[in-house]
Amino acid sequence: MNVTPAFALLLDVDGPIASPQTRDVKPEIIELLTELGNAGIPIIFNTGRSDAFIREQVMEPMLAAGMPEGLTVHAICEKGATWFSFSAQGAGVVHVDHELAVPTAYADDIRTLVAERYAEHMFFDETKRAMVSVEQLIEVANADYLEEQQRFDLDAMGVMARHDLGVVRLDHHVPGSDDTVDYRVDPTIISTDIESVRLGKDLGASRACELLSRDGIVPVAWYTVGDSRTDYAMADWLHHNDHVVSHVDVRPADGVPQKPYEVLTASYLGLDEDVIHDDAGLAFLRRWRDSIALAD
């Protein structure tokens, strides 16, 4: 027997849920996630973050706030390379698609590169199981980090060449080029991910549907939420596979592309466009919580 909630939430974490500045999650966001989940709304995180980050910044606060029995939340991490579920009993088994992992020898060289040249601006994320990620130190100004990131990304691509591994930089991407390389360098506003070209928010969306289908959950519609152009791949995949979907962009400064589905920003809620990141995420969670309350 299928369960058909009014909608499901497929959420990027950095930006919409966790602050890019502090990396933590507002207590009210934790409360709203718990309320929505307890009301029967499926919650799935679709993030480049590691399972360790989700456990520390999302799962543990939800447990501390009193996660209800019977509520299961899914977390698709490292852009689809790893995934796990958690409930009031804690985290379940972490699944890893080892075929999508960056070679260990390359990761070791990037760890050394960061330690020797870039440690004043960024750190090597030791929690990743498949991707290689380097992230801005919190105490470093973002403008300074972004300048240094340009140099790091070029060095990271150079290391890839020395390992005889094909790579493309995502913001220099040419359509179809993923067909000829195995890995890509994906810079964000606070990090750089080096990953298999098979990873992405579209893979995460596919895994999300598989996880819900396993439990007989078929949402009437979806809301996907992100803060970058790459996050639109969640809604692209869902739309292409005949799901009703709206995408929420909590940082539309990069420009809102034309899409065959609804795209929402803070202005949809009557807020100024400078309400972004987790402030915008919080506002949308409130709206969805209120819509559930009105339906009841």
N, C-alpha and C positions, 0 to 999 in steps of 0.2 A: 504494500500500500504506500503510495507516494504522499509526501507532505509538501504543500504548496504555499510557502510563506509569500507575503506580498512583495518582498524584495530581499535580496542578499547584498552584503557589503563586501567588496573586494578592495582592500586598502593597502596602498603603499604606506610605509612607516615613517621614513625620514621626511619631514615636511608636514604631511597631513596629521600625523599622530605624535611623533616625537619632534621636539624643537631642534632645528639644525644648529642652533647656537649651543644649547646645553646638553643635547642628546637625550634628555629625559622627557617623560610624559606627564602632562598636567593631571592632577588628581580628578578633576571633573571629567576629563576625557575617559579615564579609567571607569568612573562611575557610569557614564553614558554607554560605554561599550558593554558593561555588565547588564545595564537595564535593557538595552536592545537585544542582547543575546538571550536574556531571560524571557523576553517577550516573543521569542521564537524566530528572531531575525538571524540568519546565518552570518557569521563573521569570519572572514578569511583574510589573513595578512598575506600580501604578495610583495616581497621586499628583496632587495639586494643584501640586506643585513643577514648576519649569521643566526643560527638557532640560539646561540648563547645570548646574543643581544635581545632577542625576543623574550627569552626566559627572564632576563634581568629587568628589562625596562617595561615589559607589558604583562607577562604571565604572573610574576611575583607580586606586582602591585594589585592585579586583579584578585589573586588569592588572598592577599592581605585585606582587601576591601570586602571580602566575603563572596567569593564566586559561588553561585548557586549549584547545588547538586543537579546533575542531568544536563548541564550546559557544557558543550564541547566547542572549542575554538580551534581553527586550523591555521597553521603558519607555514607558508611556502617561502623558503629562504634562498638566498644566493641565486635569485632569478630563476628558480625552478630546479636547481641542482640538489637541494635538500628540502625536506619537509617533515613536520611532526604535528601532532595534535595535543591539546592540553585541556584538562578539566579540573574540578575541585580537588582531585587526587594528585595533580601535578602533571608533569610532561610525560608523554608517551615516547615510544621509540623514535629516534631520529633516522629517517631514511636518506641515503646518499646515493646519487647516481654517479658512480665512480667513472663512468665513461666520459662524463662531462668535466672532469677535473683537469686543471692546469698541471703540467708535469712538476713533480716535486723539486727537481733540480733547478727549474726556472724560479720557483717560489723561493728557494734557498738563495739564489743570486739576487733577487729583489730585496729580500730581507737584509742582505749584506749591503746592497746599494743604499737603502734607506739609512742604515746605521752609519755608513761612512760619509754620505753626502747631504742627506736631507733631514736628519734627526731634529734639527731646530724648528722645522715647520710641520712635520708629519710623522706618523707612526705606522708600522706594519701591523695589520690586523691578524693576530694569531688565532682568532676564533673561527676563521673561514676553513671549510672542509674541502671546497672544490675550486673556488675563485681565489685570486690573489688581490687583496685590497690594501690600499694605503690611504690614510685618512688625516685630515687637518687636526693638529693639536688645538684643543679648545682655547688655550691662552694666546694663540696666534691670530692676528687680524686676518680676516678673510681675504682682503685685497692682497696682502703679502703672500698668503698661501697660494692664491690663484696664479700669481706671477711665478712662484717657484714650481707650481704644478706643471706649467708648460715645459719646463726643463726636465722635470721628472718623467713626464710622459714620453718625451723623445728618448730619454735614456732607457726607459722600460721597453720601448720598441726596439732599441738597439740590442738590448739583452736578448729579446726574442729572436732577432736575426742571428745572433751568435749561437743560439740553440737550434737554428735551422727550422724555426717554426713560423709559419705565415701569420701575419697580424695586420689589422687595419685599425686606425683610430676612428672612433665612432663619429665624431663631429667633422671628420674629413671623408665620411663614408660615401662611396659611389654605389648606387643601386646595382645589385647583382654581384658586388665584390665579395660578399660572404660566400659565394660559390667557390672561390679560389683560395680562401684562407681558412684557418682553423680557429683563430683566436682574434679578439678585438680588445682595444684599450678604450674604456668608457669613462671619460672624466665627468664628474658632477661638481656641484658648487662646494662640496666639502670633502671629496674623495676621488680616487681613481680606482676603477675595477678592471682587472685583466681577467678575461673569461673566455670560455668557449663561445663561438658564434651561435651555437645552438641554444644558449641560454637567453632568457628575455622575459618580459612581463606577459607576453603571449603564452609562453610555456607555462608560466604560473597560472594563468587563467584556465588553461587546459587541465592542469592538475587540480585546480579548485573545483571544476565541474566533476572530475572523477571522484574526488573526496565526498562531495555532496551526493552524487549519484549512488555511491556505495551505501549511504544511509537512507536512500529513497527520498532525498530532498530535491525538489524541482522548483526553484523560485519562479514567481511570475515575471519578475524583472530583476535587473542588477543595477547597482550604483558602483562604478569604479572610481577611485580617488587617487590622485597623484599630484606631484609638483614639478614634473618635467615632461618634455615631449615624448621621451621613451615610455612614459606611463600610459600614453594613449594606446599602446599595443594591447593592453588588457581589454579595453572596450572594442578595439578593432577585431580581436579574435572572437569575442562574444557576439558581436554584430554579424561577423562573417559566418558564424555557426548558428545563426537564426535565433539568438537570444535578444530580448528587449533590454536595452542598456542605455544609461546616461552616464557621462563621464564628468566628474568634478575636478576642475583644475584649480588648485589652491595657490598657484604661482603663475598667473597667466602672462607675466612680463615677457616671456619668450615668444609670445604671440599665440593666439588660439587658431589652430588650423581648421579648415572646412572639413566637416565630417558628416557622414550619413546618419548620425545619431545625435542626440541632444548633448551639448557641452554646457556645463554650468560653472559659473565663477561666483565670487562673493557678491557681485552686483545682483545676482538672482535672488539673494536674500535681502536686498535693499541695503547692503553694506558697501562702503567705499572699496575701490579696487586695491587700496593699500592694505586691506585686511588679508593677510596671506598666511601660508604655512599652517601651523597647528592652531592659530587663532581662527582661520577659516575652517579648518577641519572640525574644531569644536563647535562652530556655529552650525555647520551642516549636521553634525551628530545631534545637536539640540533639536533641529528641525525634524529629523527623522524620529527622534524619541517622541516629540510632540504629535507627530502624525499617527504614531501607534496609539498614543493615549486618546486621541480624538476618535480613532477607529473603534476603540473599546467603548 
